[in-house]
């Protein structure tokens, strides 16, 4: 992994494999401090929550297809293009 990660202003394509035993916690955080740009993937009440800011304000979305705090392995994909994002 590079020493420094940067949010691409136009797109991100991320895949995470994880096993969670808690319903709340941070899975991924990328920030280009001191700017306001960030990308966050976290667990909130057992569901995946994506947050990002690429200069136009904070945007948050939750994937409520199923809970992922069941101690099983999960793989999630996230695609972001400018202000649009989707889970897969």
Secondary structure, 3 states (H helix, E strand, C coil): CCCCCCCCCCEEEEEEEEECCCCCEEEEEEECCCCCCEEEEEEECCEEEEEEECCCCCEEEEECCCCCCCCCEEEEEEEEECCEEEEC
